[in-house]
Amino acid sequence: MDIETEEKNGILIVRPQEMRIDASNALEFKAAMLEIVGNGYVNLVVALASLKFIDSSGLGVLVSVMKTIGSRGEIKLCEAEGDVKSIFELTRLDKIFSFYHSESEALNSF
Amino acid sequence: MNRVFDNPDHIRKAEIVVGIPSFNESDSIGSVVTCVDKGLSRYFPKKDAVIINVDNNSPDDTRRAFLKIETRTPKMYISTPPGAKGKGRNVHNLFEAGVELGAKTIMMVDADLKSITPQWIQYFAEPVAMGNDYVIPIYVRHKYDGTITNNITYPLTRILYGLRLRQPIAGDFAFSGRLARAYLTEKTWNENIAEFGIDIWMTTIAIARGFKVCQTFLGAPKAHRAKDPGSDLGPMFHQVVGTVFLLTSEFEYLWKDAAESRPTNIFGFGLGVKEDPPVISVNKDGLFQKFLSGSEDFQAEWKQVIAPINLEDLLHMRNKTVEDVVFPSDLWARILFDFIVAFRDEYDKRSQLLKSLIPIYYLRTLGYINATRKLDTKDAEDFLENECLLMESEKYYLIAKWNQTPRKDGIPSIAQYLSK
């Protein structure tokens, strides 16, 4: 799975480059995210700009990462649009995750 | 339904009806009837009451055993026709009798109960008299008793309908005449419900149709014919779990909007209950072996139903030892949700789907036993509450999967509809 990362002030920006995160690639996404957390990054901004669709498995990865990080840090989401934003709202995960319009807004919120 | 009917006291009306469903309970029904009679005489001496044995034409002559017991309260015997079996059919006869007699309060207690006391009658009937339609008991159970309740029906009732009802398939309930009439006209009745699915059906319908539901504390630990959780589940698992899954489709419009669960009103107090519930012995090796062989036998079904992200974690557990098995609640919740969605769409394979869930349920049970092995009854309850909260936090997965999985009945999912 193609994921770009960039560190700014100890916060890691994670940019999945896929258009879909679903059952077919969620395992790879999970492995990549857990590796990031395993490397000590517990404050994350996940930029969802490229994403057009995320399914229950993809959501499961994000929730699982959030639970793994626990009180050690935070995971913030940005640039979610259209169907991607809708599924977070439908499942009420928009109340669990913090959403921001842009990466810079998300970074400044830490 | 052609009922077999005995009404030696020519009862035509009754305010309180106590039903005792049975099949081959001639040895145990006597003590339950005596206890119910004492309770009715002591706490409701001025009310017209009747005790009804609703039976499946038991070959052991439960009818005779029931009718020969001397009681102050009049008795009636109703049986399904020869050949018709199932607790649900007996309970359906109880609904009909309760409505025909004009009962305001109807109770049902299992015929194999060893721990029933006369006070149960009071604790069940009073909440109905106070305006509740459905009264469900809370009693102390051994931590390994009721594993279908602890791992499936209790958490799913919380997750789906937002109510914390600790024993949703208790087998012993009280309900109003108003609710009995609603049960008789309920469109979701089917063959599974006519057997072991009856208890969860009654509970779910009471919640989903907006009746007033409460719990009543019965105190003494429930003692009945408890089983090793690893012993053969027979048709019970299929009928109970199948009913839960079926009603999930029926009440889709309710559970998607139900947010976090909330406690339910409880009548009575748990003070003074010190007795330990009867101990249940378990065969942990047997549970693990059933999971291992299930992982071979149901490989195809698991691959089809369970999302890869969940299946990987599940299959990892094959490498554990019996003592090391821990089954995370969030994983268990997501796997149950995978099955719920598959059950919705795979009409022809539902029985096989439920069969393939059983080995995973055994592993979950083993994980629960391991996690609570050093805990007493109270601490095991606290542990379960925490597990349920974790399972509730995975509800997003069910909603997303339910909406995004294309339906096989031709109705587009919300995701498909929105993308047009």
Interface residues (C-beta under 8 A of the other chain):
Chain A: A23 S24 A26 L27 K30 D55 S56 S57 L59 G60 V61 V63 S64 K67 D83 S86 I87 L90 T91 R92 L93 I96
Chain B: A259 A307 P308 I309 N310 E312 D330 R334 F337 S393 E394 K395 Y396 Y397 L398 I399 A400 K401 N403 Q404 I414 A415 L418 S419
